[in-house]
Amino acid sequence: MSGKLSGRRILVTGAASGMGAGIARLFAAEGAALALLDRNGEGVAQVARDLGQPGWTCDVADRAGVGAVVAQAGDRLGGLDGLVNAAGILDITPFVDLDPASWDRMFAVNVTGAFNVVKAALPLLAEAQAATIVNIASVSALMPMPGTAGYSASKAALAMFTKSIAMDLGPRIRANSICPGVIRTEMTRYLWENPEHSARAAERVALKRLGEVDHVARAALFLSCDDSAFTTGTELPVDGGFSWR
Ligand SMILES: NC(=O)c1ccc[n+]([C@@H]2O[C@H](COP(=O)([O-])OP(=O)(O)OC[C@H]3O[C@@H](n4cnc5c(N)ncnc54)[C@H](O)[C@@H]3O)[C@@H](O)[C@H]2O)c1
């Protein structure tokens, strides 16, 4: 199959839903061979069936589990050329009420989860001709918003982790993060299902609308193929004009 990702083997986390699933769909259409991972077993199995690609049930915070899945994925695909870390969780709670366990979990999934996947995949990526790592951070990595101390700190850590590994792993491996604004997925259903909240969120951005999964998937495609061959260590906002204000 020809396409921008023809011949590339890419592991996508968070592939059962939202951006991870949308990225998997676009990447499959662009000719990639995929390994799909999510802690939601039923969800990832469904996407895997739809796309005819292998899927695994795994919690990215479980280092041993991630190691096992990455090894199996590498065997199945004959190596790995890229990763997209889209698995993530959000807890919006005013700091005074933020449960320390929720803080720990956001770091375990949003930061250490990506670390676990990159670390496990590194020997495989190191063998690839032009490997790519794309981490889905957030505009919350770039700007404060009420009630997001834990989430924002975890996403800022993820973005700086990405920049740091871009330095350490170049020139063979490129690493970039995407910083989405409000995108219509399960994670933000509470917001976009409410017309008043949705309109207020849209009003805050230059393009006056919420983002769709495909906007992020297209950015992930750019960063996972040769179109971005000289781009590494960046934080690409896909936010309709929000984080620069
Ligand atoms: N939706 C937005 O507006 C928005 C904005 C900025 C950043 N993000 C980030 O984008 C990424 C994708 O989110 P989404 O909006 O598609 O949400 P989503 O809830 O639709 O999808 C997230 C997926 O990650 C999986 N997941 C969660 N924890 C996991 C774990 N420990 N191990 C494995 N899989 C796990 C979930 O099962 C789910 O399938 C997340 O990292 C999120 O923080 C989302």
The ligand as an SDF file (V2000), in Angstrom:
LIG
                    3D

 44 48  0  0  0  0  0  0  0  0999 V2000
   -9.4050   16.0040   24.2960 N   0  0  0  0  0  0  0  0  0  0  0  0
   -8.7160   17.0950   24.5110 C   0  0  0  0  0  0  0  0  0  0  0  0
   -9.2420   18.2130   24.4390 O   0  0  0  0  0  0  0  0  0  0  0  0
   -7.2590   17.0140   24.8470 C   0  0  0  0  0  0  0  0  0  0  0  0
   -6.5310   18.2060   24.8610 C   0  0  0  0  0  0  0  0  0  0  0  0
   -5.1780   18.1570   25.1000 C   0  0  0  0  0  0  0  0  0  0  0  0
   -4.5410   16.9560   25.2950 C   0  0  0  0  0  0  0  0  0  0  0  0
   -5.2550   15.8080   25.3010 N   0  0  0  0  0  0  0  0  0  0  0  0
   -4.5180   14.5460   25.4810 C   0  0  0  0  0  0  0  0  0  0  0  0
   -4.7230   13.7610   24.3300 O   0  0  0  0  0  0  0  0  0  0  0  0
   -4.5440   12.3840   24.6530 C   0  0  0  0  0  0  0  0  0  0  0  0
   -5.7270   11.5900   24.1090 C   0  0  0  0  0  0  0  0  0  0  0  0
   -6.8950   11.9820   24.8150 O   0  0  0  0  0  0  0  0  0  0  0  0
   -8.3550   11.9260   24.1870 P   0  0  0  0  0  0  0  0  0  0  0  0
   -8.8910   13.2890   24.2290 O   0  0  0  0  0  0  0  0  0  0  0  0
   -8.2980   11.1930   22.9120 O   0  0  0  0  0  0  0  0  0  0  0  0
   -9.0860   11.1130   25.3360 O   0  0  0  0  0  0  0  0  0  0  0  0
   -9.8640    9.7210   25.3390 P   0  0  0  0  0  0  0  0  0  0  0  0
  -10.2850    9.5650   26.7580 O   0  0  0  0  0  0  0  0  0  0  0  0
  -10.8640    9.6730   24.2580 O   0  0  0  0  0  0  0  0  0  0  0  0
   -8.7220    8.6590   25.0090 O   0  0  0  0  0  0  0  0  0  0  0  0
   -7.6910    8.3550   25.9070 C   0  0  0  0  0  0  0  0  0  0  0  0
   -7.3580    6.8910   25.7440 C   0  0  0  0  0  0  0  0  0  0  0  0
   -6.2410    6.6000   26.6000 O   0  0  0  0  0  0  0  0  0  0  0  0
   -6.5010    5.3830   27.2420 C   0  0  0  0  0  0  0  0  0  0  0  0
   -5.7520    5.3220   28.5020 N   0  0  0  0  0  0  0  0  0  0  0  0
   -5.9430    6.0940   29.5890 C   0  0  0  0  0  0  0  0  0  0  0  0
   -5.1100    5.7080   30.5570 N   0  0  0  0  0  0  0  0  0  0  0  0
   -4.3860    4.6780   30.0700 C   0  0  0  0  0  0  0  0  0  0  0  0
   -3.3820    3.8520   30.6070 C   0  0  0  0  0  0  0  0  0  0  0  0
   -2.9540    3.9990   31.8700 N   0  0  0  0  0  0  0  0  0  0  0  0
   -2.8370    2.9000   29.8300 N   0  0  0  0  0  0  0  0  0  0  0  0
   -3.2740    2.7140   28.5650 C   0  0  0  0  0  0  0  0  0  0  0  0
   -4.2540    3.4490   28.0050 N   0  0  0  0  0  0  0  0  0  0  0  0
   -4.7920    4.4250   28.7540 C   0  0  0  0  0  0  0  0  0  0  0  0
   -8.0000    5.3640   27.4790 C   0  0  0  0  0  0  0  0  0  0  0  0
   -8.4950    4.0530   27.7290 O   0  0  0  0  0  0  0  0  0  0  0  0
   -8.5020    5.9600   26.1730 C   0  0  0  0  0  0  0  0  0  0  0  0
   -8.7100    4.9670   25.2010 O   0  0  0  0  0  0  0  0  0  0  0  0
   -4.4040   12.3360   26.1650 C   0  0  0  0  0  0  0  0  0  0  0  0
   -3.0350   12.2210   26.4890 O   0  0  0  0  0  0  0  0  0  0  0  0
   -4.9480   13.6720   26.6200 C   0  0  0  0  0  0  0  0  0  0  0  0
   -4.3860   14.0690   27.8450 O   0  0  0  0  0  0  0  0  0  0  0  0
   -6.6130   15.7930   25.0930 C   0  0  0  0  0  0  0  0  0  0  0  0
  1  2  1  0
  2  3  2  0
  2  4  1  0
  4  5  1  0
  4 44  2  0
  5  6  2  0
  6  7  1  0
  7  8  2  0
  8  9  1  0
  8 44  1  0
  9 10  1  0
  9 42  1  0
 10 11  1  0
 11 12  1  0
 11 40  1  0
 12 13  1  0
 13 14  1  0
 14 15  2  0
 14 16  1  0
 14 17  1  0
 17 18  1  0
 18 19  2  0
 18 20  1  0
 18 21  1  0
 21 22  1  0
 22 23  1  0
 23 24  1  0
 23 38  1  0
 24 25  1  0
 25 26  1  0
 25 36  1  0
 26 27  1  0
 26 35  1  0
 27 28  2  0
 28 29  1  0
 29 30  1  0
 29 35  2  0
 30 31  1  0
 30 32  2  0
 32 33  1  0
 33 34  2  0
 34 35  1  0
 36 37  1  0
 36 38  1  0
 38 39  1  0
 40 41  1  0
 40 42  1  0
 42 43  1  0
M  CHG  2   8   1  16  -1
M  END
$$$$
